[in-house]
Amino acid sequence: MAASDADRSDTVRSQLDQRLRKSTWDTPRFIQGYDLTLDDRLILPRGLRHTIATIVEHAGSRLAVTDLRNSGPR
């Protein structure tokens, strides 16, 4: 998976701040783009489903997807 331009610019900015000896205490080292539920289910942003499915297949595993989106008023 390729990092987005925003992620890269944040990383470059953080590295530059560190080189200039600026404080980075409130800058997270890693950006988490997913969430885990209490029952160990993975919640991903919409645009990553096909990428993750490909990675899981290449790893020799199976991906079970449950779409819990609200369909809205009809």
Secondary structure by P-SEA (a helix, b strand, c coil): ccccaaaaaaaaaaaaaaaacccccccccccccccccccbbbbbcccaaaaaaaaaaaacbbbbbbbccccccc
